[in-house]
Amino acid sequence: EKGGFEHFMIKEIFEQPKAIRDTLSCRVADDGKSVKFDELNWSPEDVNSIGKIMITACGTAYHAGLLAKYFIEKLARIPVEVDIASEYRYRDPLTDSKTLCIIISQSGETIDTLAALKEAKRRGARSLAITNVVGSSISREADQVVYTWAGPEIAVASTKAYTTQLVALLLLALYMGRLNGQLSAEKETEILQDLQKVPEQCQYIFDHADDVKQLAEKFKNKEDVFFIGRSMDYGLAMEGALKLKEISYIHAEAYAGGELKHGTLALIVDGVPVIALATQRDVEEKMISNIKEVKARNAQVVGVVQDDDTEVAKTVDYIIKIPKSDNFVMPVMTVIPLQLLAYYAAVVRGNDVDKPRNLAKSVTVE
Ligand code: F6R
């Protein structure tokens, strides 16, 4: 059932091109140039009436929500708040009938997320669930549902569910931006065409998986790893750190590149690995300054960059290249080497990769 793979997690990492293709294909118009959502069928008025969007989720799904804030605010210019479900419930949130609540959950059964959805509905919000499980509790509770077509995810650490959540959320941002007139048809087509290339481009990352494995071997006895990034790469840094902690049990932390000098630099000492995500071209120069700050303290830096980068490569010890794409599309591919790093680190440390200690696949207790 693992199809020749040693673990479900690595099988699911390699299934991402198919999962992404399946999530995309039913939402692209026949000419390949615009987004359609038959299951939503919104009018411009449906989008114009949204005062703000509340995204609520847990764990990896929450990290997808962090990126969705960039997608939606930049492409559709609608304000977005992102909340951890267990926090949302108890903070007397500003949610009303002008709020669209987007709930993200792979399993559709996470109890805190379900409760947050109920709370948002109680306050009069419209609700939209992004979930991977047809007929799940969350899919039944929400007003509307957008399914990620990732297929069953067995490994406890979420991989293909996350990338398909990013795809669904980016499509949704494009859809809303077109409906409310904030996004031009040309820009929509440009991003969509880059998104459609992703399943094929993933092969390049898989072909270089051994480089990531070597890094995992090099870092296997480290006690702390730092992930840094700016803009969308900051959200990805959080996901990379979670994945590493979850299955390799190496302590990891994510920092916004600009935040290091506000305390964290104290922890960057000789030999500490820093995974520097620098795929976002508009903040590349700033990331290079942040990389220099950690290099000056003798960190071992892995730069994760677009494949035509020349500048970051000059400042780091190791480089991981990601096929070039639109800024909004980059995260869908950039997370894959981070998943691989966590996976190989867990394997070399002899951990139970698919069932990490103390964790369950779907968390139905509060
Ligand atoms: C991490 C992971 C968890 C889940 C979280 C939410 O790899 O899988 O953080 O993302 O428990 O689960 P769902 O998406 O099923 O609500």
Residues whose N, C-alpha, C, O or C-beta is under 5 A from the ligand:
A	BS01	F6R	C58 G59 T60 A61 I104 S105 Q106 S107 G108 T110 V156 A157 S158 K361 V363
